[in-house]
Amino acid sequence: MKQIFLFFLVSICALAGAADSFDAHCGNIAILQRRDVQNEVGITSAQRDQMNKYADANRAKLVAYQKKLNGKTPDRDVVNGYMLELKSDVDRVLTPAQLKRLRELSLQWAGLLGLMDKVVATKVGMSDAQYTKYRQTFMDGQSVVSKINSQIKEALKPLGEKYDKLFAPYKGHEKEHQAEIKKLLQDFEKEAQPIRQRYAPQVQAITKETQQKMMAILTAQQIAAWKNLEGNKYVPPKGKS
């Protein structure tokens, strides 16, 4: 499983109301932006064109809404409503077989985090007590990683101040100095990388420990049911991740 496991809670089923079926519930349409995923799901050119039209319309609505806000904080319910509409539109373009494969790929991408969704957890047979313990185990691990992230941020602070001063002469004239700014960013990343790498073993250890604890909560039957929902393992083409 990828090392970003504890950094991001992948919400694959945030738009649960989009459809009644389990496949639609778990299908993450965001991964359909990848061409290799489109090929795996079997998306035709006609379907791709239709989905692009829906995406363009959704983007236009979001842009219009952003302009209407005029700098104000967006209403989460409104934004979620737009995304729910897009998901519903895209789901209708897919055949049942395609929607099933999308669900399988979505669960594969989410890994252990897929079971953070109550519908998925219930589907594999987790009890309420198990589910609560499972979520708490993840949150405990995430809390430790957050503390390490704070340490990394603090360690990078002097470096950030250094490059802020180097960037200052170009502030307000970014377009005229794109090459210089790009070089500064590259230099910053080069110096920052060793600092981040010092903390990498800690994050990896916590990630591994947390994964093991989460797996230990599941029974053999539940793990088998979960793997069955993931379907055949997808191996991305070389160069994809």
C-alpha positions as CSV (number, residue, x, y, z in Angstrom):
1,M,0.0,0.0,0.0
2,K,1.2,3.5,-0.8
3,Q,2.9,5.5,1.9
4,I,0.3,8.3,1.6
5,F,-2.1,5.9,3.4
6,L,-2.2,8.0,6.6
7,F,-2.0,11.4,5.0
8,F,-5.3,11.2,3.0
9,L,-8.6,9.7,3.9
10,V,-9.9,8.7,0.5
11,S,-13.6,9.4,0.4
12,I,-14.7,7.0,-2.3
13,C,-18.3,7.0,-1.2
14,A,-19.0,10.6,-0.2
15,L,-21.8,10.9,-2.7
16,A,-23.7,7.9,-1.5
17,G,-27.1,9.2,-2.6
18,A,-26.2,9.2,-6.2
19,A,-27.6,5.7,-6.8
20,D,-29.1,2.8,-4.9
21,S,-26.7,0.1,-6.1
22,F,-23.6,-0.7,-4.2
23,D,-21.5,-0.4,-7.4
24,A,-22.7,3.2,-8.0
25,H,-22.3,4.0,-4.3
26,C,-18.6,3.1,-4.4
27,G,-17.6,4.1,-7.9
28,N,-15.1,6.9,-7.8
29,I,-15.6,8.8,-11.1
30,A,-12.5,10.8,-10.4
31,I,-10.3,7.9,-11.4
32,L,-12.0,7.8,-14.8
33,Q,-9.9,10.8,-15.7
34,R,-7.0,8.4,-16.3
35,R,-6.9,7.0,-19.8
36,D,-5.6,3.6,-18.5
37,V,-8.6,3.3,-16.2
38,Q,-10.9,4.2,-19.0
39,N,-9.4,1.4,-21.0
40,E,-9.7,-1.1,-18.1
41,V,-13.3,-0.2,-17.6
42,G,-14.0,-0.4,-21.3
43,I,-15.0,3.2,-22.0
44,T,-15.9,3.9,-25.6
45,S,-15.0,7.1,-27.5
46,A,-18.7,8.0,-27.5
47,Q,-19.0,7.5,-23.8
48,R,-15.8,9.5,-23.2
49,D,-17.3,12.4,-25.3
50,Q,-20.5,12.3,-23.3
51,M,-18.7,12.3,-20.0
52,N,-16.5,15.2,-21.1
53,K,-19.6,17.2,-21.9
54,Y,-21.0,16.5,-18.4
55,A,-17.6,17.5,-16.9
56,D,-17.4,20.7,-18.9
57,A,-21.0,21.6,-17.8
58,N,-20.1,20.9,-14.2
59,R,-16.9,23.0,-14.4
60,A,-18.9,25.9,-15.9
61,K,-21.3,25.7,-13.0
62,L,-18.5,25.7,-10.4
63,V,-16.8,28.7,-12.1
64,A,-20.1,30.6,-12.2
65,Y,-20.7,29.8,-8.5
66,Q,-17.2,30.9,-7.6
67,K,-17.7,34.3,-9.3
68,K,-21.1,34.7,-7.6
69,L,-19.4,34.2,-4.2
70,N,-17.1,37.1,-4.8
71,G,-14.5,35.9,-2.3
72,K,-17.0,34.5,0.2
73,T,-16.7,31.0,1.6
74,P,-18.5,28.5,-0.6
75,D,-21.5,26.5,0.7
76,R,-20.3,22.9,1.0
77,D,-23.8,21.6,0.3
78,V,-24.0,23.6,-2.9
79,V,-20.7,22.3,-4.2
80,N,-21.5,18.7,-3.1
81,G,-24.8,19.1,-5.0
82,Y,-22.9,19.9,-8.2
83,M,-20.6,17.0,-7.8
84,L,-23.5,14.7,-7.0
85,E,-25.2,15.8,-10.2
86,L,-22.0,15.1,-12.2
87,K,-21.6,11.6,-10.6
88,S,-25.2,10.8,-11.4
89,D,-24.7,11.8,-15.0
90,V,-21.5,9.8,-15.5
91,D,-23.0,6.8,-13.8
92,R,-25.9,6.8,-16.3
93,V,-23.3,6.7,-19.2
94,L,-21.8,3.5,-17.9
95,T,-23.1,0.0,-18.4
96,P,-23.7,-2.3,-15.4
97,A,-20.5,-4.2,-16.1
98,Q,-18.5,-1.0,-16.4
99,L,-20.0,0.4,-13.2
100,K,-19.0,-2.9,-11.4
101,R,-15.4,-2.7,-12.7
102,L,-15.2,0.9,-11.6
103,R,-16.4,-0.1,-8.2
104,E,-13.7,-2.8,-8.0
105,L,-11.0,-0.4,-9.1
106,S,-12.2,2.3,-6.7
107,L,-12.0,-0.1,-3.8
108,Q,-8.5,-1.3,-4.9
109,W,-7.3,2.3,-5.1
110,A,-8.7,3.0,-1.6
111,G,-7.3,-0.1,0.0
112,L,-7.9,-0.3,3.7
113,L,-9.5,3.1,3.7
114,G,-12.4,1.7,1.6
115,L,-13.6,0.0,4.8
116,M,-13.8,3.4,6.5
117,D,-17.1,3.8,4.6
118,K,-20.0,2.3,6.6
119,V,-21.7,0.8,3.6
120,V,-18.6,-1.0,2.5
121,A,-17.9,-2.1,6.1
122,T,-21.4,-3.5,6.5
123,K,-21.1,-5.2,3.1
124,V,-18.2,-7.3,4.3
125,G,-19.9,-8.1,7.6
126,M,-18.2,-5.7,10.1
127,S,-20.2,-5.2,13.3
128,D,-20.8,-1.7,14.6
129,A,-18.2,-2.3,17.3
130,Q,-15.6,-3.4,14.8
131,Y,-16.3,-0.4,12.6
132,T,-15.9,2.0,15.5
133,K,-12.7,0.4,16.5
134,Y,-11.4,0.3,12.9
135,R,-12.1,4.0,12.4
136,Q,-10.5,4.9,15.8
137,T,-7.4,2.9,15.0
138,F,-7.0,4.9,11.8
139,M,-7.6,8.2,13.5
140,D,-5.0,7.3,16.2
141,G,-2.4,6.6,13.5
142,Q,-3.3,9.8,11.7
143,S,-2.9,11.8,14.9
144,V,0.6,10.6,15.3
145,V,1.5,11.4,11.7
146,S,0.0,14.9,12.1
147,K,2.4,15.5,14.9
148,I,5.3,14.4,12.7
149,N,4.0,16.7,9.9
150,S,4.2,19.6,12.4
151,Q,7.8,18.7,13.2
152,I,8.6,18.6,9.5
153,K,6.9,22.0,9.0
154,E,9.0,23.4,11.9
155,A,12.2,21.9,10.6
156,L,11.5,23.5,7.1
157,K,10.7,26.9,8.6
158,P,14.3,28.4,8.4
159,L,14.6,27.1,4.8
160,G,11.3,28.7,3.9
161,E,12.4,32.0,5.4
162,K,15.6,31.8,3.4
163,Y,13.8,31.3,0.1
164,D,11.1,33.9,0.9
165,K,13.9,36.5,1.0
166,L,15.3,35.2,-2.3
167,F,11.9,35.3,-3.9
168,A,11.1,38.9,-2.6
169,P,12.8,40.7,-5.5
170,Y,10.5,38.9,-8.0
171,K,7.2,39.5,-6.1
172,G,4.8,41.4,-8.3
173,H,6.9,40.6,-11.4
174,E,6.5,36.8,-11.6
175,K,5.7,36.8,-15.3
176,E,9.0,38.5,-16.2
177,H,11.0,36.1,-14.0
178,Q,9.5,32.7,-14.5
179,A,12.8,31.0,-15.1
180,E,14.4,32.5,-12.0
181,I,11.4,31.5,-9.8
182,K,11.4,28.0,-11.3
183,K,15.1,27.7,-10.3
184,L,14.4,28.9,-6.8
185,L,11.6,26.3,-6.4
186,Q,13.9,23.6,-7.6
187,D,16.6,24.6,-5.3
188,F,14.2,24.8,-2.4
189,E,12.9,21.2,-3.1
190,K,16.5,20.0,-3.4
191,E,17.4,21.4,0.1
192,A,14.0,20.3,1.6
193,Q,14.2,16.7,0.5
194,P,16.8,15.6,3.0
195,I,14.9,17.2,5.8
196,R,11.7,15.3,4.8
197,Q,13.6,12.1,4.3
198,R,14.8,12.2,8.0
199,Y,11.2,11.8,9.1
200,A,10.2,9.2,6.4
201,P,11.2,6.1,8.5
202,Q,8.9,7.3,11.3
203,V,6.0,7.8,9.0
204,Q,6.6,4.4,7.3
205,A,6.8,2.7,10.7
206,I,3.5,4.3,11.9
207,T,1.8,3.5,8.6
208,K,2.8,-0.1,8.8
209,E,1.8,-0.5,12.4
210,T,-1.5,1.2,11.9
211,Q,-2.3,-1.0,8.8
212,Q,-1.5,-4.1,10.9
213,K,-3.8,-3.1,13.7
214,M,-6.6,-2.3,11.2
215,M,-6.2,-5.7,9.5
216,A,-6.2,-7.5,12.9
217,I,-9.7,-6.1,13.6
218,L,-11.0,-8.1,10.6
219,T,-11.9,-11.7,10.5
220,A,-10.6,-14.1,7.8
221,Q,-14.2,-14.2,6.3
222,Q,-14.4,-10.4,6.3
223,I,-11.0,-10.1,4.6
224,A,-12.1,-12.6,2.0
225,A,-15.4,-10.7,1.4
226,W,-13.5,-7.5,1.0
227,K,-11.0,-8.9,-1.5
228,N,-13.9,-10.3,-3.5
229,L,-15.5,-6.9,-3.7
230,E,-12.1,-5.6,-5.1
231,G,-12.3,-8.0,-8.0
232,N,-9.4,-9.0,-10.2
233,K,-6.3,-7.0,-9.3
234,Y,-5.5,-4.3,-11.8
235,V,-1.9,-3.7,-12.7
236,P,-1.4,-0.2,-14.3
237,P,0.6,0.0,-17.5
238,K,4.3,0.8,-17.0
239,G,4.7,4.4,-16.1
240,K,1.3,4.7,-14.4
241,S,0.7,4.7,-10.7
